[in-house]
Amino acid sequence: MAMGAPMSSEQHEHNVDELEESDDAQAFDAAMAEEGDNVPWEQALVEFGWSDPKI
């Protein structure tokens, strides 16, 4: 039987936020470590169809 320590919903939300931020930082570090050229953000937006290239 698994047992856990009770925590407030605020503490739970804080913990989830911290985990998500840690995951984001790890994903960023992994992406930056990849070989190859980086794509400018504006170009990526256009390539994914999220921005009008004429703007």
PDBQT receptor file of N, H, CA, C and O in Angstrom, charges set to zero:
ATOM      1  N   MET A   1       0.843  -1.177   0.000  1.00  0.00    +0.000 N 
ATOM      2  CA  MET A   1       0.000   0.000   0.000  1.00  0.00    +0.000 C 
ATOM      3  C   MET A   1       0.889   1.241   0.000  1.00  0.00    +0.000 C 
ATOM      4  O   MET A   1       1.760   1.395   0.856  1.00  0.00    +0.000 OA
ATOM      5  N   ALA A   2       0.659   2.121  -0.970  1.00  0.00    +0.000 N 
ATOM      6  H   ALA A   2      -0.049   1.996  -1.666  1.00  0.00    +0.000 HD
ATOM      7  CA  ALA A   2       1.443   3.359  -1.059  1.00  0.00    +0.000 C 
ATOM      8  C   ALA A   2       0.866   4.404  -0.118  1.00  0.00    +0.000 C 
ATOM      9  O   ALA A   2      -0.349   4.560   0.007  1.00  0.00    +0.000 OA
ATOM     10  N   MET A   3       1.759   5.101   0.527  1.00  0.00    +0.000 N 
ATOM     11  H   MET A   3       2.745   4.974   0.426  1.00  0.00    +0.000 HD
ATOM     12  CA  MET A   3       1.342   6.170   1.441  1.00  0.00    +0.000 C 
ATOM     13  C   MET A   3       2.024   7.451   0.978  1.00  0.00    +0.000 C 
ATOM     14  O   MET A   3       3.142   7.416   0.464  1.00  0.00    +0.000 OA
ATOM     15  N   GLY A   4       1.367   8.548   1.155  1.00  0.00    +0.000 N 
ATOM     16  H   GLY A   4       0.459   8.577   1.573  1.00  0.00    +0.000 HD
ATOM     17  CA  GLY A   4       1.950   9.832   0.790  1.00  0.00    +0.000 C 
ATOM     18  C   GLY A   4       1.689  10.850   1.878  1.00  0.00    +0.000 C 
ATOM     19  O   GLY A   4       0.791  10.696   2.706  1.00  0.00    +0.000 OA
ATOM     20  N   ALA A   5       2.482  11.871   1.853  1.00  0.00    +0.000 N 
ATOM     21  H   ALA A   5       3.211  11.996   1.181  1.00  0.00    +0.000 HD
ATOM     22  CA  ALA A   5       2.293  12.956   2.808  1.00  0.00    +0.000 C 
ATOM     23  C   ALA A   5       1.286  13.939   2.227  1.00  0.00    +0.000 C 
ATOM     24  O   ALA A   5       1.393  14.320   1.061  1.00  0.00    +0.000 OA
ATOM     25  N   PRO A   6       0.318  14.348   3.023  1.00  0.00    +0.000 N 
ATOM     26  CA  PRO A   6      -0.654  15.317   2.519  1.00  0.00    +0.000 C 
ATOM     27  C   PRO A   6       0.015  16.671   2.267  1.00  0.00    +0.000 C 
ATOM     28  O   PRO A   6       0.933  17.070   2.983  1.00  0.00    +0.000 OA
ATOM     29  N   MET A   7      -0.464  17.360   1.242  1.00  0.00    +0.000 N 
ATOM     30  H   MET A   7      -1.210  17.036   0.660  1.00  0.00    +0.000 HD
ATOM     31  CA  MET A   7       0.047  18.708   0.971  1.00  0.00    +0.000 C 
ATOM     32  C   MET A   7      -1.108  19.554   0.458  1.00  0.00    +0.000 C 
ATOM     33  O   MET A   7      -2.108  19.039  -0.043  1.00  0.00    +0.000 OA
ATOM     34  N   SER A   8      -0.948  20.832   0.592  1.00  0.00    +0.000 N 
ATOM     35  H   SER A   8      -0.136  21.250   0.998  1.00  0.00    +0.000 HD
ATOM     36  CA  SER A   8      -1.986  21.748   0.132  1.00  0.00    +0.000 C 
ATOM     37  C   SER A   8      -2.010  21.774  -1.395  1.00  0.00    +0.000 C 
ATOM     38  O   SER A   8      -1.039  21.405  -2.056  1.00  0.00    +0.000 OA
ATOM     39  N   SER A   9      -3.127  22.213  -1.929  1.00  0.00    +0.000 N 
ATOM     40  H   SER A   9      -3.916  22.513  -1.393  1.00  0.00    +0.000 HD
ATOM     41  CA  SER A   9      -3.219  22.337  -3.385  1.00  0.00    +0.000 C 
ATOM     42  C   SER A   9      -2.229  23.379  -3.891  1.00  0.00    +0.000 C 
ATOM     43  O   SER A   9      -1.714  23.255  -5.002  1.00  0.00    +0.000 OA
ATOM     44  N   GLU A  10      -1.956  24.411  -3.082  1.00  0.00    +0.000 N 
ATOM     45  H   GLU A  10      -2.375  24.512  -2.179  1.00  0.00    +0.000 HD
ATOM     46  CA  GLU A  10      -0.981  25.424  -3.471  1.00  0.00    +0.000 C 
ATOM     47  C   GLU A  10       0.421  24.822  -3.569  1.00  0.00    +0.000 C 
ATOM     48  O   GLU A  10       1.164  25.120  -4.504  1.00  0.00    +0.000 OA
ATOM     49  N   GLN A  11       0.778  23.977  -2.603  1.00  0.00    +0.000 N 
ATOM     50  H   GLN A  11       0.174  23.735  -1.844  1.00  0.00    +0.000 HD
ATOM     51  CA  GLN A  11       2.093  23.336  -2.633  1.00  0.00    +0.000 C 
ATOM     52  C   GLN A  11       2.193  22.384  -3.821  1.00  0.00    +0.000 C 
ATOM     53  O   GLN A  11       3.227  22.317  -4.486  1.00  0.00    +0.000 OA
ATOM     54  N   HIS A  12       1.116  21.653  -4.083  1.00  0.00    +0.000 N 
ATOM     55  H   HIS A  12       0.276  21.708  -3.543  1.00  0.00    +0.000 HD
ATOM     56  CA  HIS A  12       1.097  20.744  -5.234  1.00  0.00    +0.000 C 
ATOM     57  C   HIS A  12       1.304  21.529  -6.525  1.00  0.00    +0.000 C 
ATOM     58  O   HIS A  12       2.119  21.143  -7.362  1.00  0.00    +0.000 OA
ATOM     59  N   GLU A  13       0.569  22.628  -6.690  1.00  0.00    +0.000 N 
ATOM     60  H   GLU A  13      -0.093  22.942  -6.010  1.00  0.00    +0.000 HD
ATOM     61  CA  GLU A  13       0.707  23.457  -7.891  1.00  0.00    +0.000 C 
ATOM     62  C   GLU A  13       2.128  23.997  -8.021  1.00  0.00    +0.000 C 
ATOM     63  O   GLU A  13       2.686  24.019  -9.118  1.00  0.00    +0.000 OA
ATOM     64  N   HIS A  14       2.712  24.430  -6.912  1.00  0.00    +0.000 N 
ATOM     65  H   HIS A  14       2.259  24.412  -6.020  1.00  0.00    +0.000 HD
ATOM     66  CA  HIS A  14       4.092  24.916  -6.916  1.00  0.00    +0.000 C 
ATOM     67  C   HIS A  14       5.042  23.809  -7.374  1.00  0.00    +0.000 C 
ATOM     68  O   HIS A  14       5.927  24.048  -8.195  1.00  0.00    +0.000 OA
ATOM     69  N   ASN A  15       4.859  22.605  -6.846  1.00  0.00    +0.000 N 
ATOM     70  H   ASN A  15       4.140  22.410  -6.179  1.00  0.00    +0.000 HD
ATOM     71  CA  ASN A  15       5.720  21.480  -7.219  1.00  0.00    +0.000 C 
ATOM     72  C   ASN A  15       5.597  21.159  -8.710  1.00  0.00    +0.000 C 
ATOM     73  O   ASN A  15       6.599  20.904  -9.378  1.00  0.00    +0.000 OA
ATOM     74  N   VAL A  16       4.370  21.173  -9.225  1.00  0.00    +0.000 N 
ATOM     75  H   VAL A  16       3.557  21.380  -8.682  1.00  0.00    +0.000 HD
ATOM     76  CA  VAL A  16       4.151  20.907 -10.645  1.00  0.00    +0.000 C 
ATOM     77  C   VAL A  16       4.836  21.979 -11.489  1.00  0.00    +0.000 C 
ATOM     78  O   VAL A  16       5.490  21.664 -12.483  1.00  0.00    +0.000 OA
ATOM     79  N   ASP A  17       4.688  23.243 -11.094  1.00  0.00    +0.000 N 
ATOM     80  H   ASP A  17       4.157  23.498 -10.286  1.00  0.00    +0.000 HD
ATOM     81  CA  ASP A  17       5.343  24.337 -11.820  1.00  0.00    +0.000 C 
ATOM     82  C   ASP A  17       6.858  24.164 -11.840  1.00  0.00    +0.000 C 
ATOM     83  O   ASP A  17       7.491  24.366 -12.876  1.00  0.00    +0.000 OA
ATOM     84  N   GLU A  18       7.437  23.795 -10.712  1.00  0.00    +0.000 N 
ATOM     85  H   GLU A  18       6.922  23.631  -9.870  1.00  0.00    +0.000 HD
ATOM     86  CA  GLU A  18       8.886  23.602 -10.631  1.00  0.00    +0.000 C 
ATOM     87  C   GLU A  18       9.340  22.459 -11.536  1.00  0.00    +0.000 C 
ATOM     88  O   GLU A  18      10.365  22.571 -12.208  1.00  0.00    +0.000 OA
ATOM     89  N   LEU A  19       8.584  21.363 -11.559  1.00  0.00    +0.000 N 
ATOM     90  H   LEU A  19       7.751  21.272 -11.013  1.00  0.00    +0.000 HD
ATOM     91  CA  LEU A  19       8.935  20.235 -12.426  1.00  0.00    +0.000 C 
ATOM     92  C   LEU A  19       8.850  20.622 -13.897  1.00  0.00    +0.000 C 
ATOM     93  O   LEU A  19       9.717  20.255 -14.691  1.00  0.00    +0.000 OA
ATOM     94  N   GLU A  20       7.803  21.364 -14.261  1.00  0.00    +0.000 N 
ATOM     95  H   GLU A  20       7.099  21.662 -13.617  1.00  0.00    +0.000 HD
ATOM     96  CA  GLU A  20       7.659  21.793 -15.648  1.00  0.00    +0.000 C 
ATOM     97  C   GLU A  20       8.798  22.721 -16.051  1.00  0.00    +0.000 C 
ATOM     98  O   GLU A  20       9.319  22.622 -17.163  1.00  0.00    +0.000 OA
ATOM     99  N   GLU A  21       9.185  23.618 -15.158  1.00  0.00    +0.000 N 
ATOM    100  H   GLU A  21       8.763  23.698 -14.255  1.00  0.00    +0.000 HD
ATOM    101  CA  GLU A  21      10.289  24.527 -15.463  1.00  0.00    +0.000 C 
ATOM    102  C   GLU A  21      11.594  23.754 -15.633  1.00  0.00    +0.000 C 
ATOM    103  O   GLU A  21      12.397  24.072 -16.510  1.00  0.00    +0.000 OA
ATOM    104  N   SER A  22      11.803  22.749 -14.804  1.00  0.00    +0.000 N 
ATOM    105  H   SER A  22      11.150  22.490 -14.091  1.00  0.00    +0.000 HD
ATOM    106  CA  SER A  22      12.997  21.917 -14.912  1.00  0.00    +0.000 C 
ATOM    107  C   SER A  22      13.000  21.152 -16.238  1.00  0.00    +0.000 C 
ATOM    108  O   SER A  22      14.032  21.057 -16.902  1.00  0.00    +0.000 OA
ATOM    109  N   ASP A  23      11.841  20.610 -16.619  1.00  0.00    +0.000 N 
ATOM    110  H   ASP A  23      11.002  20.688 -16.079  1.00  0.00    +0.000 HD
ATOM    111  CA  ASP A  23      11.728  19.902 -17.899  1.00  0.00    +0.000 C 
ATOM    112  C   ASP A  23      12.028  20.838 -19.065  1.00  0.00    +0.000 C 
ATOM    113  O   ASP A  23      12.717  20.460 -20.013  1.00  0.00    +0.000 OA
ATOM    114  N   ASP A  24      11.502  22.067 -18.989  1.00  0.00    +0.000 N 
ATOM    115  H   ASP A  24      10.942  22.374 -18.219  1.00  0.00    +0.000 HD
ATOM    116  CA  ASP A  24      11.752  23.047 -20.049  1.00  0.00    +0.000 C 
ATOM    117  C   ASP A  24      13.237  23.366 -20.162  1.00  0.00    +0.000 C 
ATOM    118  O   ASP A  24      13.771  23.454 -21.267  1.00  0.00    +0.000 OA
ATOM    119  N   ALA A  25      13.901  23.538 -19.037  1.00  0.00    +0.000 N 
ATOM    120  H   ALA A  25      13.467  23.466 -18.138  1.00  0.00    +0.000 HD
ATOM    121  CA  ALA A  25      15.333  23.856 -19.038  1.00  0.00    +0.000 C 
ATOM    122  C   ALA A  25      16.137  22.700 -19.632  1.00  0.00    +0.000 C 
ATOM    123  O   ALA A  25      17.083  22.925 -20.388  1.00  0.00    +0.000 OA
ATOM    124  N   GLN A  26      15.765  21.469 -19.293  1.00  0.00    +0.000 N 
ATOM    125  H   GLN A  26      14.996  21.286 -18.679  1.00  0.00    +0.000 HD
ATOM    126  CA  GLN A  26      16.467  20.312 -19.843  1.00  0.00    +0.000 C 
ATOM    127  C   GLN A  26      16.252  20.207 -21.353  1.00  0.00    +0.000 C 
ATOM    128  O   GLN A  26      17.184  19.892 -22.093  1.00  0.00    +0.000 OA
ATOM    129  N   ALA A  27      15.026  20.470 -21.811  1.00  0.00    +0.000 N 
ATOM    130  H   ALA A  27      14.269  20.726 -21.210  1.00  0.00    +0.000 HD
ATOM    131  CA  ALA A  27      14.739  20.424 -23.246  1.00  0.00    +0.000 C 
ATOM    132  C   ALA A  27      15.517  21.511 -23.984  1.00  0.00    +0.000 C 
ATOM    133  O   ALA A  27      16.027  21.274 -25.079  1.00  0.00    +0.000 OA
ATOM    134  N   PHE A  28      15.609  22.694 -23.393  1.00  0.00    +0.000 N 
ATOM    135  H   PHE A  28      15.195  22.886 -22.503  1.00  0.00    +0.000 HD
ATOM    136  CA  PHE A  28      16.374  23.784 -24.000  1.00  0.00    +0.000 C 
ATOM    137  C   PHE A  28      17.842  23.397 -24.113  1.00  0.00    +0.000 C 
ATOM    138  O   PHE A  28      18.454  23.566 -25.168  1.00  0.00    +0.000 OA
ATOM    139  N   ASP A  29      18.406  22.879 -23.030  1.00  0.00    +0.000 N 
ATOM    140  H   ASP A  29      17.909  22.742 -22.173  1.00  0.00    +0.000 HD
ATOM    141  CA  ASP A  29      19.815  22.484 -23.042  1.00  0.00    +0.000 C 
ATOM    142  C   ASP A  29      20.075  21.411 -24.095  1.00  0.00    +0.000 C 
ATOM    143  O   ASP A  29      21.086  21.459 -24.796  1.00  0.00    +0.000 OA
ATOM    144  N   ALA A  30      19.166  20.443 -24.208  1.00  0.00    +0.000 N 
ATOM    145  H   ALA A  30      18.345  20.404 -23.639  1.00  0.00    +0.000 HD
ATOM    146  CA  ALA A  30      19.331  19.382 -25.203  1.00  0.00    +0.000 C 
ATOM    147  C   ALA A  30      19.261  19.951 -26.618  1.00  0.00    +0.000 C 
ATOM    148  O   ALA A  30      20.040  19.554 -27.486  1.00  0.00    +0.000 OA
ATOM    149  N   ALA A  31      18.336  20.874 -26.854  1.00  0.00    +0.000 N 
ATOM    150  H   ALA A  31      17.704  21.196 -26.150  1.00  0.00    +0.000 HD
ATOM    151  CA  ALA A  31      18.210  21.479 -28.181  1.00  0.00    +0.000 C 
ATOM    152  C   ALA A  31      19.449  22.288 -28.535  1.00  0.00    +0.000 C 
ATOM    153  O   ALA A  31      19.914  22.241 -29.674  1.00  0.00    +0.000 OA
ATOM    154  N   MET A  32      19.981  23.017 -27.589  1.00  0.00    +0.000 N 
ATOM    155  H   MET A  32      19.603  23.056 -26.663  1.00  0.00    +0.000 HD
ATOM    156  CA  MET A  32      21.166  23.833 -27.855  1.00  0.00    +0.000 C 
ATOM    157  C   MET A  32      22.404  22.970 -28.091  1.00  0.00    +0.000 C 
ATOM    158  O   MET A  32      23.341  23.404 -28.762  1.00  0.00    +0.000 OA
ATOM    159  N   ALA A  33      22.415  21.758 -27.550  1.00  0.00    +0.000 N 
ATOM    160  H   ALA A  33      21.654  21.405 -27.006  1.00  0.00    +0.000 HD
ATOM    161  CA  ALA A  33      23.562  20.868 -27.710  1.00  0.00    +0.000 C 
ATOM    162  C   ALA A  33      23.541  20.127 -29.050  1.00  0.00    +0.000 C 
ATOM    163  O   ALA A  33      24.538  19.516 -29.433  1.00  0.00    +0.000 OA
ATOM    164  N   GLU A  34      22.412  20.178 -29.765  1.00  0.00    +0.000 N 
ATOM    165  H   GLU A  34      21.601  20.674 -29.454  1.00  0.00    +0.000 HD
ATOM    166  CA  GLU A  34      22.309  19.486 -31.045  1.00  0.00    +0.000 C 
ATOM    167  C   GLU A  34      23.235  20.116 -32.075  1.00  0.00    +0.000 C 
ATOM    168  O   GLU A  34      23.477  21.323 -32.070  1.00  0.00    +0.000 OA
ATOM    169  N   GLU A  35      23.747  19.264 -32.958  1.00  0.00    +0.000 N 
ATOM    170  H   GLU A  35      23.551  18.283 -32.962  1.00  0.00    +0.000 HD
ATOM    171  CA  GLU A  35      24.590  19.720 -34.062  1.00  0.00    +0.000 C 
ATOM    172  C   GLU A  35      23.722  20.432 -35.094  1.00  0.00    +0.000 C 
ATOM    173  O   GLU A  35      22.515  20.200 -35.168  1.00  0.00    +0.000 OA
ATOM    174  N   GLY A  36      24.334  21.282 -35.873  1.00  0.00    +0.000 N 
ATOM    175  H   GLY A  36      25.315  21.470 -35.813  1.00  0.00    +0.000 HD
ATOM    176  CA  GLY A  36      23.635  21.927 -36.978  1.00  0.00    +0.000 C 
ATOM    177  C   GLY A  36      23.352  23.388 -36.716  1.00  0.00    +0.000 C 
ATOM    178  O   GLY A  36      23.624  23.929 -35.645  1.00  0.00    +0.000 OA
ATOM    179  N   ASP A  37      22.790  24.006 -37.752  1.00  0.00    +0.000 N 
ATOM    180  H   ASP A  37      22.569  23.566 -38.622  1.00  0.00    +0.000 HD
ATOM    181  CA  ASP A  37      22.483  25.427 -37.682  1.00  0.00    +0.000 C 
ATOM    182  C   ASP A  37      21.215  25.669 -36.872  1.00  0.00    +0.000 C 
ATOM    183  O   ASP A  37      20.292  24.854 -36.873  1.00  0.00    +0.000 OA
ATOM    184  N   ASN A  38      21.190  26.792 -36.192  1.00  0.00    +0.000 N 
ATOM    185  H   ASN A  38      21.940  27.454 -36.192  1.00  0.00    +0.000 HD
ATOM    186  CA  ASN A  38      19.985  27.218 -35.496  1.00  0.00    +0.000 C 
ATOM    187  C   ASN A  38      19.102  27.975 -36.477  1.00  0.00    +0.000 C 
ATOM    188  O   ASN A  38      19.595  28.607 -37.412  1.00  0.00    +0.000 OA
ATOM    189  N   VAL A  39      17.798  27.906 -36.258  1.00  0.00    +0.000 N 
ATOM    190  H   VAL A  39      17.398  27.393 -35.499  1.00  0.00    +0.000 HD
ATOM    191  CA  VAL A  39      16.838  28.611 -37.097  1.00  0.00    +0.000 C 
ATOM    192  C   VAL A  39      16.318  29.801 -36.304  1.00  0.00    +0.000 C 
ATOM    193  O   VAL A  39      15.881  29.637 -35.165  1.00  0.00    +0.000 OA
ATOM    194  N   PRO A  40      16.356  31.000 -36.888  1.00  0.00    +0.000 N 
ATOM    195  CA  PRO A  40      15.811  32.161 -36.180  1.00  0.00    +0.000 C 
ATOM    196  C   PRO A  40      14.326  31.959 -35.855  1.00  0.00    +0.000 C 
ATOM    197  O   PRO A  40      13.597  31.343 -36.632  1.00  0.00    +0.000 OA
ATOM    198  N   TRP A  41      13.889  32.472 -34.721  1.00  0.00    +0.000 N 
ATOM    199  H   TRP A  41      14.482  32.972 -34.089  1.00  0.00    +0.000 HD
ATOM    200  CA  TRP A  41      12.517  32.296 -34.247  1.00  0.00    +0.000 C 
ATOM    201  C   TRP A  41      11.509  32.761 -35.297  1.00  0.00    +0.000 C 
ATOM    202  O   TRP A  41      10.517  32.076 -35.546  1.00  0.00    +0.000 OA
ATOM    203  N   GLU A  42      11.751  33.910 -35.910  1.00  0.00    +0.000 N 
ATOM    204  H   GLU A  42      12.556  34.466 -35.708  1.00  0.00    +0.000 HD
ATOM    205  CA  GLU A  42      10.828  34.445 -36.906  1.00  0.00    +0.000 C 
ATOM    206  C   GLU A  42      10.682  33.488 -38.086  1.00  0.00    +0.000 C 
ATOM    207  O   GLU A  42       9.583  33.317 -38.613  1.00  0.00    +0.000 OA
ATOM    208  N   GLN A  43      11.780  32.864 -38.502  1.00  0.00    +0.000 N 
ATOM    209  H   GLN A  43      12.673  33.003 -38.073  1.00  0.00    +0.000 HD
ATOM    210  CA  GLN A  43      11.744  31.898 -39.601  1.00  0.00    +0.000 C 
ATOM    211  C   GLN A  43      10.963  30.652 -39.193  1.00  0.00    +0.000 C 
ATOM    212  O   GLN A  43      10.184  30.124 -39.985  1.00  0.00    +0.000 OA
ATOM    213  N   ALA A  44      11.163  30.187 -37.984  1.00  0.00    +0.000 N 
ATOM    214  H   ALA A  44      11.797  30.616 -37.341  1.00  0.00    +0.000 HD
ATOM    215  CA  ALA A  44      10.433  29.008 -37.508  1.00  0.00    +0.000 C 
ATOM    216  C   ALA A  44       8.933  29.280 -37.493  1.00  0.00    +0.000 C 
ATOM    217  O   ALA A  44       8.145  28.415 -37.876  1.00  0.00    +0.000 OA
ATOM    218  N   LEU A  45       8.530  30.469 -37.057  1.00  0.00    +0.000 N 
ATOM    219  H   LEU A  45       9.170  31.172 -36.745  1.00  0.00    +0.000 HD
ATOM    220  CA  LEU A  45       7.107  30.819 -37.041  1.00  0.00    +0.000 C 
ATOM    221  C   LEU A  45       6.507  30.731 -38.434  1.00  0.00    +0.000 C 
ATOM    222  O   LEU A  45       5.411  30.199 -38.613  1.00  0.00    +0.000 OA
ATOM    223  N   VAL A  46       7.222  31.251 -39.416  1.00  0.00    +0.000 N 
ATOM    224  H   VAL A  46       8.112  31.683 -39.271  1.00  0.00    +0.000 HD
ATOM    225  CA  VAL A  46       6.744  31.218 -40.800  1.00  0.00    +0.000 C 
ATOM    226  C   VAL A  46       6.687  29.780 -41.300  1.00  0.00    +0.000 C 
ATOM    227  O   VAL A  46       5.698  29.387 -41.919  1.00  0.00    +0.000 OA
ATOM    228  N   GLU A  47       7.724  28.987 -41.047  1.00  0.00    +0.000 N 
ATOM    229  H   GLU A  47       8.527  29.306 -40.544  1.00  0.00    +0.000 HD
ATOM    230  CA  GLU A  47       7.773  27.604 -41.535  1.00  0.00    +0.000 C 
ATOM    231  C   GLU A  47       6.653  26.749 -40.954  1.00  0.00    +0.000 C 
ATOM    232  O   GLU A  47       6.165  25.836 -41.620  1.00  0.00    +0.000 OA
ATOM    233  N   PHE A  48       6.240  27.033 -39.726  1.00  0.00    +0.000 N 
ATOM    234  H   PHE A  48       6.636  27.775 -39.185  1.00  0.00    +0.000 HD
ATOM    235  CA  PHE A  48       5.146  26.283 -39.107  1.00  0.00    +0.000 C 
ATOM    236  C   PHE A  48       3.780  26.882 -39.426  1.00  0.00    +0.000 C 
ATOM    237  O   PHE A  48       2.752  26.356 -38.998  1.00  0.00    +0.000 OA
ATOM    238  N   GLY A  49       3.771  27.981 -40.176  1.00  0.00    +0.000 N 
ATOM    239  H   GLY A  49       4.606  28.408 -40.523  1.00  0.00    +0.000 HD
ATOM    240  CA  GLY A  49       2.505  28.606 -40.541  1.00  0.00    +0.000 C 
ATOM    241  C   GLY A  49       1.875  29.399 -39.414  1.00  0.00    +0.000 C 
ATOM    242  O   GLY A  49       0.666  29.634 -39.420  1.00  0.00    +0.000 OA
ATOM    243  N   TRP A  50       2.664  29.805 -38.464  1.00  0.00    +0.000 N 
ATOM    244  H   TRP A  50       3.645  29.614 -38.459  1.00  0.00    +0.000 HD
ATOM    245  CA  TRP A  50       2.155  30.541 -37.306  1.00  0.00    +0.000 C 
ATOM    246  C   TRP A  50       2.309  32.045 -37.465  1.00  0.00    +0.000 C 
ATOM    247  O   TRP A  50       1.940  32.803 -36.569  1.00  0.00    +0.000 OA
ATOM    248  N   SER A  51       2.848  32.483 -38.590  1.00  0.00    +0.000 N 
ATOM    249  H   SER A  51       3.148  31.867 -39.318  1.00  0.00    +0.000 HD
ATOM    250  CA  SER A  51       3.057  33.907 -38.814  1.00  0.00    +0.000 C 
ATOM    251  C   SER A  51       3.031  34.169 -40.309  1.00  0.00    +0.000 C 
ATOM    252  O   SER A  51       3.426  33.321 -41.109  1.00  0.00    +0.000 OA
ATOM    253  N   ASP A  52       2.570  35.336 -40.668  1.00  0.00    +0.000 N 
ATOM    254  H   ASP A  52       2.249  36.025 -40.018  1.00  0.00    +0.000 HD
ATOM    255  CA  ASP A  52       2.559  35.742 -42.067  1.00  0.00    +0.000 C 
ATOM    256  C   ASP A  52       3.955  36.233 -42.432  1.00  0.00    +0.000 C 
ATOM    257  O   ASP A  52       4.464  37.150 -41.787  1.00  0.00    +0.000 OA
ATOM    258  N   PRO A  53       4.591  35.649 -43.451  1.00  0.00    +0.000 N 
ATOM    259  CA  PRO A  53       5.962  36.046 -43.797  1.00  0.00    +0.000 C 
ATOM    260  C   PRO A  53       6.067  37.495 -44.261  1.00  0.00    +0.000 C 
ATOM    261  O   PRO A  53       7.165  38.051 -44.277  1.00  0.00    +0.000 OA
ATOM    262  N   LYS A  54       4.955  38.118 -44.637  1.00  0.00    +0.000 N 
ATOM    263  H   LYS A  54       4.063  37.666 -44.624  1.00  0.00    +0.000 HD
ATOM    264  CA  LYS A  54       4.970  39.498 -45.118  1.00  0.00    +0.000 C 
ATOM    265  C   LYS A  54       4.871  40.508 -43.980  1.00  0.00    +0.000 C 
ATOM    266  O   LYS A  54       4.985  41.712 -44.209  1.00  0.00    +0.000 OA
ATOM    267  N   ILE A  55       4.663  40.031 -42.768  1.00  0.00    +0.000 N 
ATOM    268  H   ILE A  55       4.570  39.053 -42.583  1.00  0.00    +0.000 HD
ATOM    269  CA  ILE A  55       4.530  40.942 -41.616  1.00  0.00    +0.000 C 
ATOM    270  C   ILE A  55       5.896  41.306 -41.095  1.00  0.00    +0.000 C 
ATOM    271  O   ILE A  55       6.007  42.061 -40.129  1.00  0.00    +0.000 OA
TER     272      ILE A  55
